[in-house]
Amino acid sequence: MMFFAAFNLNAAGINLKAKKTKETKVEAIYIEKISVTAPDGNGKEHELEGLAFLFEITKLKKNDKVLCMQELRDFTIDGVSYAQTTKEKLGISVEPKTVIEDSYKLAEENPDLKDIIKNKKSGIVMETAIFGADLPQKGNVSVTVQVGWGDVDKEKNTSSNETIEDFTFEFNLSDFFESEKKEVLQLINDFKKDTDFSPEHLKNYSQIIVFATKNKDVKITISTDYLPKLNSPDDYSYVFILAYICGNLEKQLVSGNYTNSAKEGIEFELLKYKQLKEIKKDLNISFFEDMM
């Protein structure tokens, strides 16, 4: 089984228009940002980011030729090698990972991929994960897939007369931000209406916290001035922290003004407090009662 755990198809990703020649069609069916903690050769742990690519390859001519390719090992950001940037910033080289599998097999083994795989009849999917230094939030990415077809030498179990073609795909890292932003705003809207306040259920909104923490533009200040002072185990403090972040973050994402928006955060808290009071009639928190 391949390492499709590298992909989180519930996360924000992008796809790009297919590239075609007379012989071959290559489509970037899914690209997403990834992160992992991995040891170097000396056992030191490194927090790595990177990109994971799903390319689907289709042979356009009916013949007995077999797929041949050059391993995808790098991409550029604004014309600069990502591998070289990783070497300079982290002092390490990270081996990329590539796995090839027939599209139909992949769709059978991974139900989440069925909707994005286009050619389940004769396609071939190449998954490549390239890890390294932190990615900037903006920058033009260029990645080249080198694939083609060759004759089969059955005796040597190899191919010959190989013809390799370049298929270059370009996009901007800011595309991920727009995709993530849309998804996070939808989650915030879902939370507004959600009245299941159990800690287990609220884990469904963890992506909001991750986005707010990792995005370099977002500015959220958490202070005791903006939250109720609660102590008991069932005080719902986790609800109000999430609500404060949601209101604060929503204001910034919608307005494009990335400054701490405590007022909107507190208003979101008050909304959730009112919903909680509908469930727990005896709930009385002075921080909110004084606003009502």
C-alpha positions in Angstrom: 0.0 0.0 0.0 1.4 3.4 -0.8 1.9 6.3 1.4 -1.3 8.2 0.6 -1.3 9.2 4.2 0.8 12.1 3.0 -2.5 13.5 1.6 -5.3 14.9 3.6 -8.1 15.2 1.0 -10.2 17.1 3.5 -7.6 19.8 3.6 -7.4 22.6 1.1 -5.7 21.6 -2.1 -5.6 22.7 -5.7 -5.8 21.1 -9.1 -4.4 22.3 -12.5 -5.4 22.1 -16.1 -4.1 19.1 -18.0 -1.1 19.3 -20.3 -1.2 17.2 -23.5 1.0 16.2 -26.4 0.3 13.7 -29.2 1.5 10.8 -27.0 0.6 11.8 -23.5 -1.8 13.6 -21.2 -0.7 14.6 -17.7 -3.0 16.2 -15.2 -2.2 17.6 -11.8 -5.3 16.2 -10.1 -4.4 17.3 -6.6 -1.6 19.4 -5.0 -1.5 20.3 -1.3 0.9 21.6 1.4 2.2 19.0 3.8 4.2 19.0 7.0 6.0 16.3 8.9 8.6 15.8 11.7 11.5 13.7 10.5 15.0 12.9 11.7 18.2 13.6 9.7 21.1 11.3 9.4 22.3 12.2 12.9 18.9 11.6 14.5 18.1 15.3 15.0 14.4 16.0 14.5 13.3 18.6 11.9 9.9 20.2 11.3 9.5 20.0 7.6 7.0 21.5 5.2 6.6 20.8 1.5 4.3 19.9 -1.3 2.6 16.6 -2.2 1.6 16.1 -5.9 -0.8 13.7 -7.5 -0.3 13.5 -11.3 -2.4 11.3 -13.5 -0.8 10.1 -16.7 -2.7 8.8 -19.7 -1.3 7.3 -22.9 -3.2 8.8 -25.8 -2.0 6.3 -28.5 -3.0 2.6 -28.6 0.3 0.6 -28.6 2.3 -1.7 -26.5 4.7 0.9 -25.2 5.3 1.1 -21.4 5.6 4.1 -19.2 9.0 5.6 -18.5 10.0 8.7 -16.6 12.5 10.7 -14.7 12.0 10.9 -11.0 10.5 14.2 -9.8 12.9 15.5 -7.2 12.5 19.2 -7.0 10.4 22.3 -7.9 11.2 26.0 -8.0 9.7 28.9 -6.1 10.2 32.2 -8.0 12.9 30.4 -10.1 14.9 29.2 -7.1 15.4 25.5 -6.4 13.4 24.3 -3.3 16.0 21.6 -2.6 18.7 24.2 -2.6 16.7 26.5 -0.4 16.3 23.6 2.1 20.0 22.9 2.0 20.8 26.5 2.7 18.2 27.1 5.5 18.3 23.7 7.3 21.7 22.3 6.3 20.1 19.0 5.2 19.0 17.3 2.0 15.7 15.5 2.1 14.9 12.6 -0.2 11.6 13.0 -2.1 9.2 10.1 -2.2 7.5 8.8 -5.4 5.1 6.0 -5.9 3.4 4.8 -9.1 0.1 2.9 -9.3 -2.7 2.2 -11.8 -5.6 4.7 -11.4 -8.2 2.0 -11.1 -6.3 0.2 -8.3 -5.8 3.4 -6.4 -9.5 4.3 -6.6 -10.4 0.9 -5.3 -8.0 1.1 -2.4 -8.7 4.7 -1.5 -12.4 5.7 -1.7 -11.5 9.3 -0.9 -9.6 9.5 -4.2 -12.5 8.2 -6.5 -13.8 11.7 -7.2 -10.5 13.2 -8.2 -9.1 10.4 -10.3 -10.2 11.0 -13.9 -9.1 8.0 -15.9 -10.0 4.9 -13.9 -9.8 2.7 -17.0 -6.2 3.2 -18.2 -4.7 6.0 -16.2 -1.5 5.8 -14.1 -1.1 7.9 -11.0 2.2 9.3 -9.8 2.3 10.5 -6.2 5.3 12.6 -5.2 6.0 14.2 -1.8 8.8 16.7 -1.6 9.7 17.9 1.9 12.0 20.7 3.1 12.2 24.2 4.5 9.1 26.3 5.4 7.2 27.4 2.4 6.5 31.1 1.9 2.8 32.2 1.7 3.4 33.6 -1.8 5.6 32.7 -4.7 5.4 31.3 -8.2 5.9 27.5 -8.2 7.1 25.6 -11.3 7.2 21.8 -11.3 8.1 19.7 -14.3 7.0 16.1 -14.8 9.2 14.1 -17.2 7.3 11.1 -18.6 7.0 9.2 -21.9 6.9 5.7 -23.4 9.3 3.1 -24.5 9.3 -0.3 -26.2 9.3 -3.4 -24.0 12.3 -5.7 -23.9 10.7 -8.9 -22.4 14.0 -10.8 -22.2 15.7 -8.1 -20.2 12.6 -6.9 -18.5 13.4 -3.4 -19.4 12.3 -0.7 -21.9 14.2 0.7 -24.9 13.7 3.5 -27.5 12.3 5.7 -24.7 10.9 9.1 -25.6 10.6 11.5 -22.6 8.6 14.7 -22.7 8.5 17.6 -20.2 5.1 18.7 -18.7 5.5 21.9 -16.7 2.9 23.1 -14.3 2.8 26.5 -12.6 0.8 28.0 -9.8 1.2 30.5 -6.9 1.5 29.4 -3.3 -1.1 32.0 -2.5 -3.6 29.7 -4.2 -3.4 27.5 -1.2 -4.3 30.5 1.1 -7.4 31.3 -0.9 -8.5 27.6 -0.9 -7.8 27.3 2.9 -9.5 30.6 3.6 -12.7 29.5 1.9 -12.7 26.2 3.8 -12.0 27.9 7.2 -14.8 30.4 6.6 -17.2 27.6 5.9 -16.1 25.8 9.2 -16.6 29.0 11.1 -20.1 29.4 9.7 -20.8 25.8 10.6 -19.7 26.4 14.1 -22.0 29.4 14.4 -25.0 27.1 14.0 -23.6 24.1 15.9 -25.0 23.4 19.3 -23.1 20.2 20.1 -20.6 21.5 22.6 -18.9 18.3 23.6 -15.1 18.4 23.5 -15.0 15.4 21.2 -17.4 17.0 18.7 -15.5 20.3 18.7 -12.4 18.5 17.4 -14.1 18.8 14.0 -13.1 22.4 14.1 -9.5 21.9 14.9 -8.5 23.1 11.4 -9.6 26.6 12.4 -7.0 26.6 15.2 -4.3 25.2 13.0 -5.0 27.9 10.3 -5.0 30.7 12.8 -1.8 29.5 14.4 0.2 28.8 11.3 -0.9 31.7 9.0 1.7 34.4 9.2 -0.7 37.3 8.4 -3.4 36.5 11.0 -3.0 38.5 14.2 -5.0 37.2 17.2 -4.3 38.3 20.8 -5.7 36.1 23.6 -6.1 37.9 26.9 -8.0 37.5 30.1 -9.8 40.7 29.1 -11.4 38.9 26.2 -12.5 35.7 27.9 -14.5 34.8 31.0 -12.7 33.7 34.1 -13.7 30.1 34.6 -12.3 27.3 36.8 -14.6 24.3 36.9 -14.0 21.2 34.7 -17.4 21.7 32.9 -17.1 25.5 32.5 -17.1 25.4 28.6 -13.9 27.5 28.5 -12.8 25.5 25.4 -16.0 26.6 23.6 -15.4 30.3 24.3 -11.7 30.1 23.3 -12.7 28.6 20.0 -15.5 31.1 19.6 -13.2 34.0 20.3 -10.7 32.8 17.7 -13.5 32.2 15.2 -15.0 35.7 15.5 -11.6 37.3 15.4 -10.4 35.3 12.5 -13.6 35.7 10.5 -13.4 39.4 10.7 -9.8 39.4 9.4 -10.4 37.0 6.5 -13.5 38.7 5.3 -12.1 42.3 5.6 -8.5 41.5 4.5 -7.4 43.7 7.4 -5.1 41.5 9.4 -5.2 43.1 12.8 -6.5 41.7 16.1 -10.3 42.0 16.1 -11.2 41.3 19.8 -14.6 42.9 19.5 -15.8 40.4 16.9 -14.2 37.6 18.9 -16.2 38.5 22.0 -19.4 38.9 20.0 -18.9 35.3 18.7 -18.4 34.2 22.3 -21.7 35.8 23.3 -23.5 34.1 20.5 -22.3 30.7 21.8 -23.1 31.6 25.4 -26.7 32.3 24.4 -26.9 29.0 22.6 -25.5 27.3 25.7 -28.1 28.9 27.9 -30.8 27.4 25.8 -29.4 24.0 26.7 -28.3 24.7 30.3 -30.9 27.1 31.7 -29.0 27.7 35.0 -25.8 28.8 33.3 -24.8 32.2 34.6 -21.4 33.7 33.7 -21.2 37.4 34.7 -18.7 38.2 31.8 -21.6 37.6 29.4 -24.6 38.5 31.5 -23.3 42.0 31.8 -23.4 42.3 28.0 -27.0 41.1 27.7 
